[in-house]
Amino acid sequence: MEQMKRENPDVVSSMVYGQTYERRNITLLKIGLSSTGRKKAIWMDCGIHAREWIAPAFCQYFVREILRTYKTDTKVNEMMKNLDFYITPVLNVDGYIYSWHNESTRLWRKSRSPGTGGCTCYGTDLNRNFYANWGMVGVSTDCCFETYCGTKALSESEAWAVTDMLGKMREDILAFLTIHSYGQLILVPYGHPNISAPNYDELMEVGLGAAKAIKAVHGMDYTVGTSPDVLYANSGSSRDFARLIGIPLSFTFELRDKGEHGFELPEDQIQPTCEEAYAGAQHIITYTHDKAFYSYAATVRATLWTTLLAAWVSSATQP
């Protein structure tokens, strides 16, 4: 992250927006061309689950690619002018570092906060800790379980940090992408089986378009749907929280593979996984950008035309 800032000072800055339980900084990169006005935003985070190593790798790849191409790719350049990208390469920093400790910790999932009430196990599933139908389905209240949802919504400082940032930026964020593994899925809100997003059809259409873009790169099939439809029911996820507070386009990516290697994805699959996921993310971001800026421009033109036509009709009918 420091290297990206150093090599691209005109378009990259960083921001510490929280701390983990073990007092490590939670840092994002803000990427975009400077503007005198307020800009819309895209949010992306990776590594909310420690063992999903391909996710932070993808965030790094995404950052590298948009910085590599924005001067020569007219579409990327246009989006960099109109949007700022807020990218957190590793959200669960404590858990991620712990998963690198040795072979016995490689598959650690949760945060590293200690249990309460006499429970001697560590960690909360950060993706069950958000204020989005918290504690209702697909969670455990036993702190030794991998899906332990915490003592209450936002009990974990990592979930609180994201919640605070999204709350401050909710009027500006157009799309929310959270990157996980594995399963080759694109998940749309909501994780509760009895609740549907008001723009479910749009979310599915955009998600299916992203899956088509992914398949075109290396032939990999990604399944699109709500978590209860294609994976399992769950509550308290960051994806659902983002949609609940009004961010219209919210997606979870579950990257390769489908279970052969699982979280221990071989090194030779890192690059192709990132390449195809980049294509899927670009599809969603391009759709989001064009909907916001071209639809707005078309609305302005239509309003102007209607106003001019009404004025002309009024003047033409005057005696």
Long-range contacts (C-beta under 8 A, 24 or more apart in sequence): 1-27, 1-29, 1-89, 4-29, 4-63, 4-64, 4-67, 5-29, 7-67, 8-67, 10-34, 11-67, 11-70, 11-80, 12-67, 17-161, 17-164, 17-165, 18-157, 18-158, 18-160, 18-161, 18-162, 18-164, 18-165, 19-157, 19-161, 20-92, 20-93, 20-94, 20-111, 20-112, 20-157, 20-158, 21-94, 21-111, 21-112, 21-113, 21-156, 21-157, 21-158, 22-93, 22-94, 22-112, 24-93, 24-94, 24-97, 25-93, 26-88, 26-91, 26-93, 26-158, 26-161, 27-88, 28-86, 28-87, 28-88, 28-165, 29-63, 29-85, 29-86, 29-87, 29-88, 29-89, 30-84, 30-85, 30-86, 31-63, 31-66, 31-67, 31-80, 31-84, 31-85, 31-87, 32-80, 32-81, 32-83, 32-84, 32-85, 33-70, 33-77, 33-80, 33-81, 35-81, 38-172, 39-82, 39-83, 39-84, 39-172, 40-82, 40-83, 40-84, 40-172, 40-173, 40-174, 40-292, 41-83, 41-84, 41-85, 41-86, 41-169, 41-172, 41-173, 41-174, 42-83, 42-84, 42-85, 42-86, 42-173, 42-174, 42-175, 42-177, 42-285, 42-288, 43-86, 43-166, 43-169, 43-173, 43-175, 43-176, 43-177, 43-242, 43-247, 44-85, 44-86, 44-87, 44-88, 44-177, 44-178, 44-179, 44-281, 45-87, 45-88, 45-91, 45-162, 45-177, 45-178, 45-179, 45-238, 46-87, 46-88, 46-89, 46-90, 46-91, 46-178, 46-179, 47-88, 47-89, 47-90, 47-91, 47-92, 47-93, 47-96, 47-179, 48-91, 48-92, 48-126, 48-127, 48-158, 48-178, 48-180, 48-238, 49-92, 49-95, 49-109, 49-110, 49-125, 49-126, 49-127, 49-180, 50-92, 50-94, 50-95, 50-96, 50-98, 50-99, 50-108, 50-109, 50-110, 51-99, 51-106, 51-107, 51-108, 51-109, 51-263, 52-180, 52-181, 52-182, 52-255, 52-263, 53-99, 53-181, 53-263, 53-265, 54-181, 54-182, 54-255, 54-256, 54-265, 54-269, 54-270, 54-273, 54-274, 55-179, 55-180, 55-181, 55-255, 56-89, 56-90, 56-96, 57-270, 57-273, 57-274, 58-179, 58-253, 58-255, 58-273, 58-274, 58-277, 58-278, 59-87, 59-88, 59-89, 59-90, 59-179, 60-89, 61-274, 61-275, 61-277, 61-278, 62-87, 62-274, 62-278, 62-281, 63-87, 63-89, 65-278, 75-286, 78-289, 79-285, 79-286, 79-289, 82-289, 82-292, 82-293, 83-174, 83-285, 83-289, 86-165, 86-169, 86-173, 88-162, 91-126, 91-158, 91-162, 92-126, 92-158, 95-123, 106-263, 106-264, 107-263, 109-146, 110-146, 110-148, 111-156, 111-158, 113-156, 115-143, 115-144, 116-143, 116-151, 117-151, 119-143, 119-144, 121-148, 123-148, 124-148, 124-149, 124-150, 124-155, 124-156, 125-149, 125-150, 126-156, 126-158, 126-159, 126-238, 127-178, 127-180, 127-234, 127-236, 127-237, 127-238, 128-234, 128-235, 128-236, 128-237, 129-153, 129-154, 129-155, 129-156, 129-159, 129-236, 130-154, 130-159, 130-162, 130-163, 130-236, 130-237, 130-238, 130-240, 130-241, 131-163, 131-236, 131-241, 132-190, 132-191, 132-235, 132-236, 132-237, 132-238, 132-240, 132-241, 132-244, 133-190, 133-191, 133-192, 133-195, 133-235, 133-236, 133-240, 134-235, 134-236, 135-235, 135-236, 136-192, 136-235, 136-236, 137-191, 137-192, 137-193, 137-233, 137-234, 137-235, 138-191, 138-227, 138-232, 138-233, 138-234, 138-235, 139-234, 139-235, 139-236, 147-234, 149-235, 149-236, 153-236, 159-238, 162-238, 163-241, 166-241, 166-242, 166-245, 166-247, 167-245, 170-245, 170-246, 170-247, 173-242, 173-247, 174-247, 174-248, 174-249, 174-288, 174-289, 174-292, 175-247, 175-248, 175-249, 175-250, 175-251, 175-284, 175-285, 175-288, 176-238, 176-239, 176-242, 176-243, 176-247, 176-249, 176-250, 176-251, 177-251, 177-253, 177-281, 177-284, 178-238, 178-239, 178-251, 178-252, 178-253, 179-252, 179-253, 179-255, 179-277, 180-252, 180-253, 180-254, 180-255, 181-254, 181-255, 181-256, 181-263, 181-265, 182-254, 182-255, 182-256, 182-257, 182-258, 182-259, 182-261, 182-262, 182-263, 182-265, 183-223, 183-231, 183-254, 183-258, 183-259, 184-220, 184-221, 184-222, 184-223, 184-254, 184-255, 184-256, 184-257, 184-258, 185-222, 185-223, 185-224, 185-225, 185-230, 185-231, 185-252, 185-253, 185-254, 186-210, 186-211, 186-222, 186-223, 186-224, 186-251, 186-252, 186-253, 186-254, 186-280, 187-224, 187-225, 187-226, 187-227, 187-230, 187-231, 187-239, 187-251, 187-252, 187-253, 187-254, 188-224, 188-225, 188-226, 188-239, 188-250, 188-251, 189-226, 189-239, 189-240, 189-242, 189-243, 189-244, 189-250, 190-226, 190-227, 190-240, 190-243, 191-226, 191-227, 191-228, 191-233, 191-234, 191-235, 191-236, 191-237, 191-239, 191-240, 192-228, 192-233, 192-235, 192-240, 193-226, 193-228, 193-233, 196-226, 197-243, 199-248, 200-226, 202-248, 202-249, 203-249, 203-250, 203-251, 206-249, 206-251, 206-283, 206-284, 206-287, 207-251, 207-284, 209-283, 209-284, 209-287, 210-251, 210-279, 210-280, 210-281, 210-283, 210-284, 211-280, 212-283, 213-279, 213-280, 213-282, 213-283, 214-276, 214-277, 214-279, 214-280, 215-276, 216-279, 217-272, 217-275, 217-276, 217-279, 218-272, 218-275, 218-276, 220-256, 220-276, 222-280, 227-252, 249-284, 249-287, 249-288, 251-284, 253-277, 253-280, 253-281
